[in-house]
Amino acid sequence: MIEISTDKSKLQIDVIHQFLTETYWAKGRTLEEVKTSIDNCFCFGVYLDNKQIGFARIATDYVVFAYLMDVFILPDYRGNGYSKQLMKAVNTEPKLQNCKIWMLKTADAHNLYKQFGFTELKQPEKLMERLS
C-alpha cells in the first residue's frame, strides 16, 4: 500500500531530480532549480516502503488558481493505479479546495487527467504565454 504525503521533509530530492531530467518537459533542469521549484510550491510525494515512487507539484495562491506540474510515477511502479491515487489526493486536498481554476500541460497523459475533470481549453483565445 502506498502513502501519499504533503510533508516536504519526506521528499527525496535526488529521486525527483533524476526522474525529471529524463522527461520531455524538464530535461536539463538543475538540482538547484528542482529544489527552488519545490520550495515555492505545494507538493505531494508518493511512497512505497518509505521509497519515493511518485511526485506532483502545484503552483497556487490557494484561492483562485492552481497549476499542476511535474506529475509522475516511476516507470517500475506504473500500471498499479498509483497515478490515479495521486490525482485523487490532489483533488481532495483540503488546502486546495478553494481554487477555482486549475491548469496543466501534458503531451501524453490526457486520459488520466480527463478522469479528474480536466478538459481541453474552452476559450484558448483568452490565454497567452511567454516562453523564455
KOLGU-4560 file (N, C-alpha, C; in nm, 3 decimals, padded with zeros to 5 digits):
<recs>
<n_xx: 00.084 n_yy: -00.119 n_zz: 00.000 ca_xx: 00.000 ca_yy: 00.000 ca_zz: 00.000 c_xx: 00.089 c_yy: 00.125 c_zz: 00.000 mol: A seq: 1 type: MET>
<n_xx: 00.052 n_yy: 00.221 n_zz: -00.083 ca_xx: 00.132 ca_yy: 00.342 ca_zz: -00.092 c_xx: 00.088 c_yy: 00.445 c_zz: 00.012 mol: A seq: 2 type: ILE>
<n_xx: 00.178 n_yy: 00.538 n_zz: 00.039 ca_xx: 00.148 ca_yy: 00.653 ca_zz: 00.123 c_xx: 00.164 c_yy: 00.776 c_zz: 00.035 mol: A seq: 3 type: GLU>
<n_xx: 00.070 n_yy: 00.869 n_zz: 00.047 ca_xx: 00.080 ca_yy: 00.996 ca_zz: -00.023 c_xx: 00.085 c_yy: 01.105 c_zz: 00.084 mol: A seq: 4 type: ILE>
<n_xx: 00.189 n_yy: 01.187 n_zz: 00.077 ca_xx: 00.212 ca_yy: 01.287 ca_zz: 00.180 c_xx: 00.244 c_yy: 01.422 c_zz: 00.120 mol: A seq: 5 type: SER>
<n_xx: 00.205 n_yy: 01.529 n_zz: 00.190 ca_xx: 00.241 ca_yy: 01.665 ca_zz: 00.150 c_xx: 00.354 c_yy: 01.719 c_zz: 00.239 mol: A seq: 6 type: THR>
<n_xx: 00.414 n_yy: 01.634 n_zz: 00.318 ca_xx: 00.526 ca_yy: 01.672 ca_zz: 00.404 c_xx: 00.653 c_yy: 01.684 c_zz: 00.320 mol: A seq: 7 type: ASP>
<n_xx: 00.698 n_yy: 01.807 n_zz: 00.296 ca_xx: 00.815 ca_yy: 01.828 ca_zz: 00.211 c_xx: 00.942 c_yy: 01.768 c_zz: 00.269 mol: A seq: 8 type: LYS>
<n_xx: 00.949 n_yy: 01.751 n_zz: 00.400 ca_xx: 01.070 ca_yy: 01.694 ca_zz: 00.461 c_xx: 01.090 c_yy: 01.547 c_zz: 00.421 mol: A seq: 9 type: SER>
<n_xx: 00.986 n_yy: 01.483 n_zz: 00.372 ca_xx: 00.996 ca_yy: 01.343 ca_zz: 00.330 c_xx: 01.041 c_yy: 01.328 c_zz: 00.184 mol: A seq: 10 type: LYS>
<n_xx: 01.033 n_yy: 01.437 n_zz: 00.107 ca_xx: 01.066 ca_yy: 01.429 ca_zz: -00.035 c_xx: 01.212 c_yy: 01.388 c_zz: -00.055 mol: A seq: 11 type: LEU>
<n_xx: 01.233 n_yy: 01.298 n_zz: -00.148 ca_xx: 01.368 ca_yy: 01.252 ca_zz: -00.183 c_xx: 01.409 c_yy: 01.326 c_zz: -00.309 mol: A seq: 12 type: GLN>
<n_xx: 01.470 n_yy: 01.442 n_zz: -00.288 ca_xx: 01.500 ca_yy: 01.535 ca_zz: -00.397 c_xx: 01.583 c_yy: 01.470 c_zz: -00.507 mol: A seq: 13 type: ILE>
<n_xx: 01.675 n_yy: 01.383 n_zz: -00.470 ca_xx: 01.758 ca_yy: 01.316 ca_zz: -00.572 c_xx: 01.674 c_yy: 01.230 c_zz: -00.664 mol: A seq: 14 type: ASP>
<n_xx: 01.574 n_yy: 01.162 n_zz: -00.610 ca_xx: 01.484 ca_yy: 01.080 ca_zz: -00.691 c_xx: 01.404 c_yy: 01.169 c_zz: -00.787 mol: A seq: 15 type: VAL>
<n_xx: 01.352 n_yy: 01.278 n_zz: -00.734 ca_xx: 01.273 ca_yy: 01.370 ca_zz: -00.816 c_xx: 01.358 c_yy: 01.429 c_zz: -00.927 mol: A seq: 16 type: ILE>
<n_xx: 01.476 n_yy: 01.479 n_zz: -00.892 ca_xx: 01.565 ca_yy: 01.540 ca_zz: -00.991 c_xx: 01.604 c_yy: 01.440 c_zz: -01.098 mol: A seq: 17 type: HIS>
<n_xx: 01.643 n_yy: 01.321 n_zz: -01.057 ca_xx: 01.686 ca_yy: 01.218 ca_zz: -01.153 c_xx: 01.576 c_yy: 01.189 c_zz: -01.254 mol: A seq: 18 type: GLN>
<n_xx: 01.453 n_yy: 01.172 n_zz: -01.204 ca_xx: 01.343 ca_yy: 01.142 ca_zz: -01.296 c_xx: 01.315 c_yy: 01.261 c_zz: -01.389 mol: A seq: 19 type: PHE>
<n_xx: 01.304 n_yy: 01.380 n_zz: -01.331 ca_xx: 01.266 ca_yy: 01.497 ca_zz: -01.412 c_xx: 01.365 c_yy: 01.524 c_zz: -01.524 mol: A seq: 20 type: LEU>
<n_xx: 01.493 n_yy: 01.505 n_zz: -01.500 ca_xx: 01.592 ca_yy: 01.535 ca_zz: -01.604 c_xx: 01.584 c_yy: 01.438 c_zz: -01.721 mol: A seq: 21 type: THR>
<n_xx: 01.507 n_yy: 01.333 n_zz: -01.708 ca_xx: 01.489 ca_yy: 01.236 ca_zz: -01.816 c_xx: 01.355 c_yy: 01.256 c_zz: -01.888 mol: A seq: 22 type: GLU>
<n_xx: 01.279 n_yy: 01.358 n_zz: -01.851 ca_xx: 01.148 ca_yy: 01.381 ca_zz: -01.913 c_xx: 01.157 c_yy: 01.483 c_zz: -02.025 mol: A seq: 23 type: THR>
<n_xx: 01.054 n_yy: 01.484 n_zz: -02.111 ca_xx: 01.049 ca_yy: 01.581 ca_zz: -02.218 c_xx: 01.026 c_yy: 01.722 c_zz: -02.166 mol: A seq: 24 type: TYR>
<n_xx: 00.962 n_yy: 01.735 n_zz: -02.050 ca_xx: 00.925 ca_yy: 01.868 ca_zz: -02.003 c_xx: 01.027 c_yy: 01.931 c_zz: -01.908 mol: A seq: 25 type: TRP>
<n_xx: 01.120 n_yy: 01.853 n_zz: -01.855 ca_xx: 01.213 ca_yy: 01.911 ca_zz: -01.757 c_xx: 01.359 c_yy: 01.875 c_zz: -01.786 mol: A seq: 26 type: ALA>
<n_xx: 01.386 n_yy: 01.830 n_zz: -01.905 ca_xx: 01.523 ca_yy: 01.795 ca_zz: -01.943 c_xx: 01.615 c_yy: 01.915 c_zz: -01.920 mol: A seq: 27 type: LYS>
<n_xx: 01.724 n_yy: 01.892 n_zz: -01.849 ca_xx: 01.820 ca_yy: 01.999 ca_zz: -01.823 c_xx: 01.793 c_yy: 02.078 c_zz: -01.696 mol: A seq: 28 type: GLY>
<n_xx: 01.684 n_yy: 02.052 n_zz: -01.627 ca_xx: 01.656 ca_yy: 02.123 ca_zz: -01.502 c_xx: 01.762 c_yy: 02.084 c_zz: -01.400 mol: A seq: 29 type: ARG>
<n_xx: 01.823 n_yy: 02.182 n_zz: -01.338 ca_xx: 01.931 ca_yy: 02.154 ca_zz: -01.242 c_xx: 01.874 c_yy: 02.113 c_zz: -01.107 mol: A seq: 30 type: THR>
<n_xx: 01.959 n_yy: 02.057 n_zz: -01.024 ca_xx: 01.920 ca_yy: 02.019 ca_zz: -00.889 c_xx: 01.873 c_yy: 02.142 c_zz: -00.811 mol: A seq: 31 type: LEU>
<n_xx: 01.943 n_yy: 02.253 n_zz: -00.825 ca_xx: 01.904 ca_yy: 02.376 ca_zz: -00.758 c_xx: 01.768 c_yy: 02.426 c_zz: -00.806 mol: A seq: 32 type: GLU>
<n_xx: 01.741 n_yy: 02.414 n_zz: -00.935 ca_xx: 01.611 ca_yy: 02.455 ca_zz: -00.988 c_xx: 01.500 c_yy: 02.366 c_zz: -00.933 mol: A seq: 33 type: GLU>
<n_xx: 01.526 n_yy: 02.236 n_zz: -00.922 ca_xx: 01.427 ca_yy: 02.145 ca_zz: -00.865 c_xx: 01.400 c_yy: 02.183 c_zz: -00.719 mol: A seq: 34 type: VAL>
<n_xx: 01.504 n_yy: 02.209 n_zz: -00.643 ca_xx: 01.487 ca_yy: 02.248 ca_zz: -00.502 c_xx: 01.406 c_yy: 02.377 c_zz: -00.492 mol: A seq: 35 type: LYS>
<n_xx: 01.437 n_yy: 02.476 n_zz: -00.574 ca_xx: 01.365 ca_yy: 02.603 ca_zz: -00.571 c_xx: 01.219 c_yy: 02.584 c_zz: -00.608 mol: A seq: 36 type: THR>
<n_xx: 01.193 n_yy: 02.503 n_zz: -00.710 ca_xx: 01.054 ca_yy: 02.480 ca_zz: -00.751 c_xx: 00.974 c_yy: 02.412 c_zz: -00.640 mol: A seq: 37 type: SER>
<n_xx: 01.037 n_yy: 02.320 n_zz: -00.568 ca_xx: 00.971 ca_yy: 02.252 ca_zz: -00.457 c_xx: 00.947 c_yy: 02.348 c_zz: -00.341 mol: A seq: 38 type: ILE>
<n_xx: 01.047 n_yy: 02.432 n_zz: -00.311 ca_xx: 01.034 ca_yy: 02.529 ca_zz: -00.202 c_xx: 00.916 c_yy: 02.623 c_zz: -00.223 mol: A seq: 39 type: ASP>
<n_xx: 00.884 n_yy: 02.652 n_zz: -00.347 ca_xx: 00.783 ca_yy: 02.753 ca_zz: -00.378 c_xx: 00.650 c_yy: 02.696 c_zz: -00.423 mol: A seq: 40 type: ASN>
<n_xx: 00.628 n_yy: 02.567 n_zz: -00.402 ca_xx: 00.503 ca_yy: 02.503 ca_zz: -00.443 c_xx: 00.449 c_yy: 02.411 c_zz: -00.335 mol: A seq: 41 type: CYS>
<n_xx: 00.325 n_yy: 02.371 n_zz: -00.353 ca_xx: 00.261 ca_yy: 02.270 ca_zz: -00.268 c_xx: 00.288 c_yy: 02.135 c_zz: -00.334 mol: A seq: 42 type: PHE>
<n_xx: 00.349 n_yy: 02.043 n_zz: -00.262 ca_xx: 00.397 ca_yy: 01.918 ca_zz: -00.324 c_xx: 00.337 c_yy: 01.794 c_zz: -00.259 mol: A seq: 43 type: CYS>
<n_xx: 00.328 n_yy: 01.690 n_zz: -00.340 ca_xx: 00.282 ca_yy: 01.559 ca_zz: -00.297 c_xx: 00.391 c_yy: 01.459 c_zz: -00.329 mol: A seq: 44 type: PHE>
<n_xx: 00.427 n_yy: 01.377 n_zz: -00.232 ca_xx: 00.518 ca_yy: 01.266 ca_zz: -00.255 c_xx: 00.440 c_yy: 01.136 c_zz: -00.245 mol: A seq: 45 type: GLY>
<n_xx: 00.477 n_yy: 01.039 n_zz: -00.328 ca_xx: 00.415 ca_yy: 00.907 ca_zz: -00.325 c_xx: 00.523 c_yy: 00.809 c_zz: -00.282 mol: A seq: 46 type: VAL>
<n_xx: 00.493 n_yy: 00.727 n_zz: -00.180 ca_xx: 00.593 ca_yy: 00.640 ca_zz: -00.119 c_xx: 00.544 c_yy: 00.497 c_zz: -00.109 mol: A seq: 47 type: TYR>
<n_xx: 00.634 n_yy: 00.406 n_zz: -00.133 ca_xx: 00.610 ca_yy: 00.264 ca_zz: -00.114 c_xx: 00.725 c_yy: 00.211 c_zz: -00.031 mol: A seq: 48 type: LEU>
<n_xx: 00.696 n_yy: 00.161 n_zz: 00.088 ca_xx: 00.800 ca_yy: 00.115 ca_zz: 00.181 c_xx: 00.906 c_yy: 00.223 c_zz: 00.203 mol: A seq: 49 type: ASP>
<n_xx: 00.862 n_yy: 00.347 n_zz: 00.225 ca_xx: 00.947 ca_yy: 00.463 ca_zz: 00.250 c_xx: 01.036 c_yy: 00.503 c_zz: 00.133 mol: A seq: 50 type: ASN>
<n_xx: 01.017 n_yy: 00.444 n_zz: 00.016 ca_xx: 01.091 ca_yy: 00.482 ca_zz: -00.104 c_xx: 00.999 c_yy: 00.568 c_zz: -00.189 mol: A seq: 51 type: LYS>
<n_xx: 01.049 n_yy: 00.685 n_zz: -00.233 ca_xx: 00.966 ca_yy: 00.771 ca_zz: -00.315 c_xx: 00.953 c_yy: 00.713 c_zz: -00.455 mol: A seq: 52 type: GLN>
<n_xx: 00.827 n_yy: 00.697 n_zz: -00.498 ca_xx: 00.800 ca_yy: 00.641 ca_zz: -00.631 c_xx: 00.719 c_yy: 00.736 c_zz: -00.719 mol: A seq: 53 type: ILE>
<n_xx: 00.678 n_yy: 00.850 n_zz: -00.662 ca_xx: 00.599 ca_yy: 00.944 ca_zz: -00.740 c_xx: 00.599 c_yy: 01.083 c_zz: -00.679 mol: A seq: 54 type: GLY>
<n_xx: 00.543 n_yy: 01.177 n_zz: -00.755 ca_xx: 00.551 ca_yy: 01.317 ca_zz: -00.716 c_xx: 00.448 c_yy: 01.399 c_zz: -00.794 mol: A seq: 55 type: PHE>
<n_xx: 00.405 n_yy: 01.508 n_zz: -00.736 ca_xx: 00.326 ca_yy: 01.610 ca_zz: -00.805 c_xx: 00.352 c_yy: 01.742 c_zz: -00.735 mol: A seq: 56 type: ALA>
<n_xx: 00.348 n_yy: 01.849 n_zz: -00.813 ca_xx: 00.378 ca_yy: 01.982 ca_zz: -00.763 c_xx: 00.272 c_yy: 02.078 c_zz: -00.815 mol: A seq: 57 type: ARG>
<n_xx: 00.222 n_yy: 02.165 n_zz: -00.724 ca_xx: 00.119 ca_yy: 02.260 ca_zz: -00.761 c_xx: 00.165 c_yy: 02.401 c_zz: -00.725 mol: A seq: 58 type: ILE>
<n_xx: 00.168 n_yy: 02.489 n_zz: -00.824 ca_xx: 00.190 ca_yy: 02.632 ca_zz: -00.800 c_xx: 00.052 c_yy: 02.692 c_zz: -00.779 mol: A seq: 59 type: ALA>
<n_xx: 00.032 n_yy: 02.758 n_zz: -00.665 ca_xx: -00.103 ca_yy: 02.804 ca_zz: -00.632 c_xx: -00.102 c_yy: 02.923 c_zz: -00.539 mol: A seq: 60 type: THR>
<n_xx: -00.214 n_yy: 02.997 n_zz: -00.542 ca_xx: -00.238 ca_yy: 03.101 ca_zz: -00.443 c_xx: -00.343 c_yy: 03.053 c_zz: -00.340 mol: A seq: 61 type: ASP>
<n_xx: -00.389 n_yy: 02.928 n_zz: -00.356 ca_xx: -00.484 ca_yy: 02.862 ca_zz: -00.266 c_xx: -00.626 c_yy: 02.921 c_zz: -00.270 mol: A seq: 62 type: TYR>
<n_xx: -00.651 n_yy: 03.014 n_zz: -00.362 ca_xx: -00.784 ca_yy: 03.075 ca_zz: -00.371 c_xx: -00.835 c_yy: 03.071 c_zz: -00.514 mol: A seq: 63 type: VAL>
<n_xx: -00.760 n_yy: 03.129 n_zz: -00.606 ca_xx: -00.807 ca_yy: 03.146 ca_zz: -00.742 c_xx: -00.749 c_yy: 03.042 c_zz: -00.837 mol: A seq: 64 type: VAL>
<n_xx: -00.621 n_yy: 03.014 n_zz: -00.826 ca_xx: -00.551 ca_yy: 02.942 ca_zz: -00.932 c_xx: -00.460 c_yy: 02.833 c_zz: -00.878 mol: A seq: 65 type: PHE>
<n_xx: -00.457 n_yy: 02.721 n_zz: -00.951 ca_xx: -00.364 ca_yy: 02.612 ca_zz: -00.921 c_xx: -00.313 c_yy: 02.555 c_zz: -01.053 mol: A seq: 66 type: ALA>
<n_xx: -00.182 n_yy: 02.540 n_zz: -01.062 ca_xx: -00.119 ca_yy: 02.487 ca_zz: -01.184 c_xx: -00.046 c_yy: 02.358 c_zz: -01.146 mol: A seq: 67 type: TYR>
<n_xx: -00.092 n_yy: 02.248 n_zz: -01.202 ca_xx: -00.038 ca_yy: 02.116 ca_zz: -01.171 c_xx: 00.081 c_yy: 02.086 c_zz: -01.261 mol: A seq: 68 type: LEU>
<n_xx: 00.192 n_yy: 02.045 n_zz: -01.199 ca_xx: 00.316 ca_yy: 02.022 ca_zz: -01.274 c_xx: 00.392 c_yy: 01.901 c_zz: -01.220 mol: A seq: 69 type: MET>
<n_xx: 00.486 n_yy: 01.854 n_zz: -01.301 ca_xx: 00.585 ca_yy: 01.753 ca_zz: -01.261 c_xx: 00.521 c_yy: 01.628 c_zz: -01.200 mol: A seq: 70 type: ASP>
<n_xx: 00.408 n_yy: 01.587 n_zz: -01.254 ca_xx: 00.339 ca_yy: 01.468 ca_zz: -01.203 c_xx: 00.405 c_yy: 01.343 c_zz: -01.262 mol: A seq: 71 type: VAL>
<n_xx: 00.443 n_yy: 01.251 n_zz: -01.174 ca_xx: 00.499 ca_yy: 01.125 ca_zz: -01.225 c_xx: 00.489 c_yy: 01.013 c_zz: -01.123 mol: A seq: 72 type: PHE>
<n_xx: 00.488 n_yy: 00.893 n_zz: -01.176 ca_xx: 00.511 ca_yy: 00.769 ca_zz: -01.103 c_xx: 00.631 c_yy: 00.705 c_zz: -01.173 mol: A seq: 73 type: ILE>
<n_xx: 00.730 n_yy: 00.661 n_zz: -01.098 ca_xx: 00.848 ca_yy: 00.599 ca_zz: -01.158 c_xx: 00.806 c_yy: 00.481 c_zz: -01.246 mol: A seq: 74 type: LEU>
<n_xx: 00.874 n_yy: 00.461 n_zz: -01.359 ca_xx: 00.835 ca_yy: 00.357 ca_zz: -01.455 c_xx: 00.815 c_yy: 00.217 c_zz: -01.395 mol: A seq: 75 type: PRO>
<n_xx: 00.899 n_yy: 00.177 n_zz: -01.303 ca_xx: 00.887 ca_yy: 00.042 ca_zz: -01.245 c_xx: 00.759 c_yy: 00.022 c_zz: -01.165 mol: A seq: 76 type: ASP>
<n_xx: 00.690 n_yy: 00.130 n_zz: -01.133 ca_xx: 00.572 ca_yy: 00.121 ca_zz: -01.046 c_xx: 00.443 c_yy: 00.158 c_zz: -01.118 mol: A seq: 77 type: TYR>
<n_xx: 00.451 n_yy: 00.181 n_zz: -01.247 ca_xx: 00.331 ca_yy: 00.217 ca_zz: -01.324 c_xx: 00.243 c_yy: 00.094 c_zz: -01.347 mol: A seq: 78 type: ARG>
<n_xx: 00.117 n_yy: 00.120 n_zz: -01.376 ca_xx: 00.023 ca_yy: 00.011 ca_zz: -01.403 c_xx: -00.043 c_yy: -00.044 c_zz: -01.279 mol: A seq: 79 type: GLY>
<n_xx: -00.024 n_yy: 00.023 n_zz: -01.165 ca_xx: -00.083 ca_yy: -00.022 ca_zz: -01.039 c_xx: -00.189 c_yy: 00.073 c_zz: -00.986 mol: A seq: 80 type: ASN>
<n_xx: -00.225 n_yy: 00.173 n_zz: -01.065 ca_xx: -00.326 ca_yy: 00.268 ca_zz: -01.022 c_xx: -00.273 c_yy: 00.379 c_zz: -00.932 mol: A seq: 81 type: GLY>
<n_xx: -00.141 n_yy: 00.387 n_zz: -00.917 ca_xx: -00.082 ca_yy: 00.487 ca_zz: -00.828 c_xx: -00.104 c_yy: 00.629 c_zz: -00.878 mol: A seq: 82 type: TYR>
<n_xx: -00.100 n_yy: 00.652 n_zz: -01.009 ca_xx: -00.122 ca_yy: 00.788 ca_zz: -01.059 c_xx: -00.266 c_yy: 00.832 c_zz: -01.031 mol: A seq: 83 type: SER>
<n_xx: -00.360 n_yy: 00.741 n_zz: -01.038 ca_xx: -00.499 ca_yy: 00.776 ca_zz: -01.006 c_xx: -00.513 c_yy: 00.807 c_zz: -00.857 mol: A seq: 84 type: LYS>
<n_xx: -00.443 n_yy: 00.731 n_zz: -00.773 ca_xx: -00.447 ca_yy: 00.759 ca_zz: -00.629 c_xx: -00.384 c_yy: 00.896 c_zz: -00.600 mol: A seq: 85 type: GLN>
<n_xx: -00.276 n_yy: 00.927 n_zz: -00.669 ca_xx: -00.212 ca_yy: 01.057 ca_zz: -00.653 c_xx: -00.306 c_yy: 01.169 c_zz: -00.695 mol: A seq: 86 type: LEU>
<n_xx: -00.368 n_yy: 01.155 n_zz: -00.810 ca_xx: -00.459 ca_yy: 01.258 ca_zz: -00.858 c_xx: -00.582 c_yy: 01.273 c_zz: -00.767 mol: A seq: 87 type: MET>
<n_xx: -00.628 n_yy: 01.163 n_zz: -00.711 ca_xx: -00.739 ca_yy: 01.171 ca_zz: -00.615 c_xx: -00.695 c_yy: 01.250 c_zz: -00.492 mol: A seq: 88 type: LYS>
<n_xx: -00.573 n_yy: 01.226 n_zz: -00.445 ca_xx: -00.521 ca_yy: 01.300 ca_zz: -00.329 c_xx: -00.510 c_yy: 01.449 c_zz: -00.361 mol: A seq: 89 type: ALA>
<n_xx: -00.463 n_yy: 01.482 n_zz: -00.480 ca_xx: -00.453 ca_yy: 01.622 ca_zz: -00.522 c_xx: -00.592 c_yy: 01.685 c_zz: -00.524 mol: A seq: 90 type: VAL>
<n_xx: -00.688 n_yy: 01.616 n_zz: -00.586 ca_xx: -00.824 ca_yy: 01.670 ca_zz: -00.600 c_xx: -00.897 c_yy: 01.686 c_zz: -00.468 mol: A seq: 91 type: ASN>
<n_xx: -00.864 n_yy: 01.606 n_zz: -00.369 ca_xx: -00.937 ca_yy: 01.610 ca_zz: -00.242 c_xx: -00.860 c_yy: 01.681 c_zz: -00.131 mol: A seq: 92 type: THR>
<n_xx: -00.741 n_yy: 01.732 n_zz: -00.162 ca_xx: -00.661 ca_yy: 01.802 ca_zz: -00.061 c_xx: -00.737 c_yy: 01.924 c_zz: -00.009 mol: A seq: 93 type: GLU>
<n_xx: -00.765 n_yy: 01.928 n_zz: 00.122 ca_xx: -00.844 ca_yy: 02.039 ca_zz: 00.178 c_xx: -00.786 c_yy: 02.178 c_zz: 00.149 mol: A seq: 94 type: PRO>
<n_xx: -00.654 n_yy: 02.193 n_zz: 00.150 ca_xx: -00.593 ca_yy: 02.324 ca_zz: 00.128 c_xx: -00.614 c_yy: 02.376 c_zz: -00.014 mol: A seq: 95 type: LYS>
<n_xx: -00.654 n_yy: 02.289 n_zz: -00.106 ca_xx: -00.669 ca_yy: 02.329 ca_zz: -00.246 c_xx: -00.815 c_yy: 02.340 c_zz: -00.290 mol: A seq: 96 type: LEU>
<n_xx: -00.908 n_yy: 02.320 n_zz: -00.198 ca_xx: -01.049 ca_yy: 02.316 ca_zz: -00.235 c_xx: -01.106 c_yy: 02.449 c_zz: -00.281 mol: A seq: 97 type: GLN>
<n_xx: -01.045 n_yy: 02.561 n_zz: -00.243 ca_xx: -01.096 ca_yy: 02.692 ca_zz: -00.285 c_xx: -01.052 c_yy: 02.733 c_zz: -00.424 mol: A seq: 98 type: ASN>
<n_xx: -00.953 n_yy: 02.664 n_zz: -00.480 ca_xx: -00.902 ca_yy: 02.701 ca_zz: -00.611 c_xx: -01.010 c_yy: 02.683 c_zz: -00.717 mol: A seq: 99 type: CYS>
<n_xx: -01.034 n_yy: 02.790 n_zz: -00.791 ca_xx: -01.142 ca_yy: 02.787 ca_zz: -00.890 c_xx: -01.094 c_yy: 02.750 c_zz: -01.029 mol: A seq: 100 type: LYS>
<n_xx: -00.970 n_yy: 02.780 n_zz: -01.060 ca_xx: -00.915 ca_yy: 02.750 ca_zz: -01.192 c_xx: -00.793 c_yy: 02.660 c_zz: -01.175 mol: A seq: 101 type: ILE>
<n_xx: -00.796 n_yy: 02.547 n_zz: -01.243 ca_xx: -00.683 ca_yy: 02.453 ca_zz: -01.244 c_xx: -00.634 c_yy: 02.439 c_zz: -01.387 mol: A seq: 102 type: TRP>
<n_xx: -00.504 n_yy: 02.434 n_zz: -01.403 ca_xx: -00.447 ca_yy: 02.414 ca_zz: -01.536 c_xx: -00.331 c_yy: 02.316 c_zz: -01.528 mol: A seq: 103 type: MET>
<n_xx: -00.296 n_yy: 02.263 n_zz: -01.644 ca_xx: -00.178 ca_yy: 02.179 ca_zz: -01.659 c_xx: -00.144 c_yy: 02.172 c_zz: -01.806 mol: A seq: 104 type: LEU>
<n_xx: -00.023 n_yy: 02.127 n_zz: -01.834 ca_xx: 00.017 ca_yy: 02.096 ca_zz: -01.971 c_xx: 00.059 c_yy: 01.950 c_zz: -01.974 mol: A seq: 105 type: LYS>
<n_xx: 00.021 n_yy: 01.881 n_zz: -02.081 ca_xx: 00.064 ca_yy: 01.742 ca_zz: -02.098 c_xx: 00.069 c_yy: 01.711 c_zz: -02.247 mol: A seq: 106 type: THR>
<n_xx: 00.164 n_yy: 01.628 n_zz: -02.282 ca_xx: 00.174 ca_yy: 01.583 ca_zz: -02.421 c_xx: 00.115 c_yy: 01.444 c_zz: -02.438 mol: A seq: 107 type: ALA>
<n_xx: 00.101 n_yy: 01.369 n_zz: -02.327 ca_xx: 00.067 ca_yy: 01.227 ca_zz: -02.343 c_xx: -00.021 c_yy: 01.167 c_zz: -02.233 mol: A seq: 108 type: ASP>
<n_xx: -00.070 n_yy: 01.246 n_zz: -02.139 ca_xx: -00.148 ca_yy: 01.188 ca_zz: -02.030 c_xx: -00.290 c_yy: 01.244 c_zz: -02.022 mol: A seq: 109 type: ALA>
<n_xx: -00.345 n_yy: 01.282 n_zz: -02.136 ca_xx: -00.479 ca_yy: 01.340 ca_zz: -02.140 c_xx: -00.583 c_yy: 01.249 c_zz: -02.075 mol: A seq: 110 type: HIS>
<n_xx: -00.575 n_yy: 01.119 n_zz: -02.102 ca_xx: -00.676 ca_yy: 01.027 ca_zz: -02.050 c_xx: -00.676 c_yy: 01.022 c_zz: -01.897 mol: A seq: 111 type: ASN>
<n_xx: -00.560 n_yy: 01.029 n_zz: -01.836 ca_xx: -00.553 ca_yy: 01.031 ca_zz: -01.690 c_xx: -00.623 c_yy: 01.156 c_zz: -01.637 mol: A seq: 112 type: LEU>
<n_xx: -00.585 n_yy: 01.272 n_zz: -01.689 ca_xx: -00.636 ca_yy: 01.397 ca_zz: -01.635 c_xx: -00.784 c_yy: 01.418 c_zz: -01.664 mol: A seq: 113 type: TYR>
<n_xx: -00.834 n_yy: 01.368 n_zz: -01.775 ca_xx: -00.977 ca_yy: 01.379 ca_zz: -01.805 c_xx: -01.061 c_yy: 01.310 c_zz: -01.698 mol: A seq: 114 type: LYS>
<n_xx: -01.008 n_yy: 01.203 n_zz: -01.639 ca_xx: -01.080 ca_yy: 01.132 ca_zz: -01.533 c_xx: -01.099 c_yy: 01.218 c_zz: -01.409 mol: A seq: 115 type: GLN>
<n_xx: -01.022 n_yy: 01.326 n_zz: -01.400 ca_xx: -01.027 ca_yy: 01.413 ca_zz: -01.283 c_xx: -01.077 c_yy: 01.553 c_zz: -01.317 mol: A seq: 116 type: PHE>
<n_xx: -01.153 n_yy: 01.562 n_zz: -01.427 ca_xx: -01.223 ca_yy: 01.685 ca_zz: -01.459 c_xx: -01.150 c_yy: 01.782 c_zz: -01.550 mol: A seq: 117 type: GLY>
<n_xx: -01.028 n_yy: 01.751 n_zz: -01.591 ca_xx: -00.957 ca_yy: 01.839 ca_zz: -01.682 c_xx: -01.011 c_yy: 01.820 c_zz: -01.823 mol: A seq: 118 type: PHE>
<n_xx: -01.020 n_yy: 01.931 n_zz: -01.897 ca_xx: -01.069 ca_yy: 01.928 ca_zz: -02.035 c_xx: -00.976 c_yy: 02.013 c_zz: -02.122 mol: A seq: 119 type: THR>
<n_xx: -00.999 n_yy: 02.005 n_zz: -02.253 ca_xx: -00.930 ca_yy: 02.097 ca_zz: -02.342 c_xx: -00.979 c_yy: 02.238 c_zz: -02.310 mol: A seq: 120 type: GLU>
<n_xx: -00.902 n_yy: 02.337 n_zz: -02.347 ca_xx: -00.939 ca_yy: 02.476 ca_zz: -02.319 c_xx: -01.070 c_yy: 02.512 c_zz: -02.387 mol: A seq: 121 type: LEU>
<n_xx: -01.160 n_yy: 02.571 n_zz: -02.312 ca_xx: -01.288 ca_yy: 02.614 ca_zz: -02.367 c_xx: -01.273 c_yy: 02.742 c_zz: -02.447 mol: A seq: 122 type: LYS>
<n_xx: -01.182 n_yy: 02.828 n_zz: -02.405 ca_xx: -01.160 ca_yy: 02.955 ca_zz: -02.474 c_xx: -01.009 c_yy: 02.980 c_zz: -02.488 mol: A seq: 123 type: GLN>
<n_xx: -00.944 n_yy: 02.904 n_zz: -02.573 ca_xx: -00.799 ca_yy: 02.918 ca_zz: -02.585 c_xx: -00.755 c_yy: 03.058 c_zz: -02.631 mol: A seq: 124 type: PRO>
<n_xx: -00.844 n_yy: 03.129 n_zz: -02.697 ca_xx: -00.810 ca_yy: 03.263 ca_zz: -02.743 c_xx: -00.789 c_yy: 03.361 c_zz: -02.628 mol: A seq: 125 type: GLU>
<n_xx: -00.833 n_yy: 03.326 n_zz: -02.510 ca_xx: -00.817 ca_yy: 03.414 ca_zz: -02.392 c_xx: -00.684 c_yy: 03.390 c_zz: -02.320 mol: A seq: 126 type: LYS>
<n_xx: -00.615 n_yy: 03.283 n_zz: -02.355 ca_xx: -00.490 ca_yy: 03.251 ca_zz: -02.287 c_xx: -00.371 c_yy: 03.295 c_zz: -02.371 mol: A seq: 127 type: LEU>
<n_xx: -00.267 n_yy: 03.336 n_zz: -02.300 ca_xx: -00.143 ca_yy: 03.373 ca_zz: -02.366 c_xx: -00.030 c_yy: 03.309 c_zz: -02.287 mol: A seq: 128 type: MET>
<n_xx: 00.084 n_yy: 03.299 n_zz: -02.349 ca_xx: 00.201 ca_yy: 03.251 ca_zz: -02.279 c_xx: 00.323 c_yy: 03.326 c_zz: -02.326 mol: A seq: 129 type: GLU>
<n_xx: 00.426 n_yy: 03.324 n_zz: -02.242 ca_xx: 00.554 ca_yy: 03.382 ca_zz: -02.277 c_xx: 00.660 c_yy: 03.280 c_zz: -02.242 mol: A seq: 130 type: ARG>
<n_xx: 00.733 n_yy: 03.234 n_zz: -02.342 ca_xx: 00.837 ca_yy: 03.134 ca_zz: -02.322 c_xx: 00.972 c_yy: 03.202 c_zz: -02.324 mol: A seq: 131 type: LEU>
<n_xx: 01.061 n_yy: 03.154 n_zz: -02.238 ca_xx: 01.196 ca_yy: 03.209 ca_zz: -02.242 c_xx: 01.300 c_yy: 03.099 c_zz: -02.244 mol: A seq: 132 type: SER>
</recs>
